[in-house]
Amino acid sequence: MNIAVVGTGYVGLVTGVGLSEIGHNVICIDTDEKKVTRMKLGESPIYEPGLDELMTKNIKEGRLQFTTNHAEAFEAAHAIYIAVGTPENADGTANLTYINQVVEQIATYVKKDIVVVTKSTVPVGTNHSIKEKLNALLPTETKAEVVSNPEFLREGSAVYDIFNGDRIVIGADSKEAAALIREINEPFGIPIYETDICSAEMIKYASNAFLATKISFINEIANVCEKVGADVEQVAVGMGLDSRVGTQFLKAGIGYGGSCFPKDTKALKKIAENVDYDFGLLSAVIEFNNKQQRKLLDQAVADFGSLEGKSIGVLGLAFKPNTDDIREAASLTIIPELLRMGAHVKAYDPIAIENMKKVLPTEIQYTGSAVEAIEDTDLVLILTEWDEFKSLSLEIFVKKMKSSFIYDGRNCFSLEAVQEYDINYYSIGRKMLNKSNLATNKN
């Protein structure tokens, strides 16, 4: 099949590369010429493990191309995939500006019947709107069918996920269009679930909202565990052994972030509001997650009284490991507040420093290693569970820090390991380990 993919962000680029890997001829389109030039050389503009290698392979084998020319990309396409961003508006709704731009581009350059596939996350009813707009703009002898084909890729694991997903959802009103998209996707060898368009759109939002709820639930349990003396990690294992609960997304921490969960939960809440439904549960999830991201900061203030003049090391800027994405990351909540309090912040992340510099270019001292970030600090906050951090010797914290106060928002170390060192250690949903009187450190 000949496939055009509009948009080369996480979703579009991984989708295009994945489709080329299973044998299709794919042209990915982006309006940024510099970005397209890089991609033609096999260089991914995003950090995603394994993506560059697959790009290079499929470019060499002639199945993957990149262009800024929509007319060229659409000419021979059997299907056009829309994979542009739908960022959040100020009121929580999805911004469909880029979607509408692609609709106009398709209407301008397509000269034959076409199937349009929406990978972008869009509110329920959007695909029907896309179809109406396209068929109103296209010549009368040309017909467009629209299919909702939501993505379920995890940043940092997207290459793995596209070949090992749990399901591929195809939402269509046309049996012929659904059959075409099924044929395109069958080589992945992943179960395909066909439904109507509105249900496919809702499946994406409902899935992300449920996972966000599960994360918030275990974090609420963690907060109770701290007060009653239970260990949330043991609780999570015991819960997960029940097949009805499952083990995934029961990792306690300082909340979710990234480009999907925060945006999609707010968008689903807005969708409900638009039909006069008060989605109280989801509202509580959103509110709780906002508080949970501040948890380490609040604990440090409670312990020290004031953070003014303190030297603070921050390990991790990305919202999760194996990505350079800082959108809705806890670091964006915590670091500006530390600076406002008068603290000196040293920060390190294996990948995401350049993205953070775009937000806070001069206020933070960025370091070239984790050890440098913790050296001569009064306390350290761990915000991302990179393997590099989890493999650090706890002895390094003792030797390098002025005073060994660690606030671990991702439970990177076992309590048993910490107990062997002279460290004051606060984690999420577990016993606080105090080796000295925190009160003596208050100003």
C-alpha angles and dihedrals in degrees: 000000000000110000132183119202118197112205129031104212123116094299101038099043096044090045093050094047092046093051091050091049091058091052110274126128105242133188115190117203129207132162093220107093095194090052092049091050090054093048092051086061091053094257115138114219089211130057108248120146113246096007099108092054093052091046092053093046096051094042089055091047090052099242099106128060137165129211146157090215112100095184091055093047096046098045099086099018119132089191135015117211119208109210104156126132125276100196124191120269120219091262094052097258122128116263107230097184094114092044090055091048091055091048089056091047092051091048091050100048108026114096101176142043109298142185113222117202120200113211093161116098106252136170119267109279096028096108091054088050090050090052093049093049094047095049090047092052101039122083112274093250092055122079131196126201120195126211127191109221106167121200126234100189122145116217108245091024100048097115091052092044097053090060098034106036125146094234145349113226119209117186115187143149092203119070090204093053091046090050091052094051090045089054090050093051102038094088089066087070092220123135111266122215118195122201141143121293099254093049091050090052091049093047090065095050094041092051095052093042091052093050091048088051091050091052092049091047094056090045090053088050088050091055091052090046090058090056098045099039099251125135113238093205092059090043091052092051091050091049093046093055086071105088090214090062104034129196102262122104093012094114110122118223145118097309140274128297140158134096099304119038099047094042097042096046090052092045092051090049088053092047088055092047090052089061093044096256122137106217093198096169093055092046088056092049092053093046093047094049091054089055094044092058088063095049098104092044092051091048093050091050090049090051100043101029092219133024095198110132093006120137107229128189118209119199112196131022102181118088090241138000124278095034137082091215114124097174110136089351119160088240090068090057099041106038099054088049091051090051091048089053090055099254124146109235128204114185138187135183125165093228115002104064095100091053091050091050088062088061102033106017101165109012096077129059102229116205135202096230143023091246092055090050094056097040115119093355128144093216140358129219119203109204104162127043099225113167087235090065095043090054094053115117110246087221088070090062090052094048100041105038124079088225123006105238112146124184105192113194094180103042092241096164133052117243089232091059093046093051090065092066138059093255134135103218131186119182135163120283095348138097116291111237113212119183094171139025107278090195090069089063095058117109 
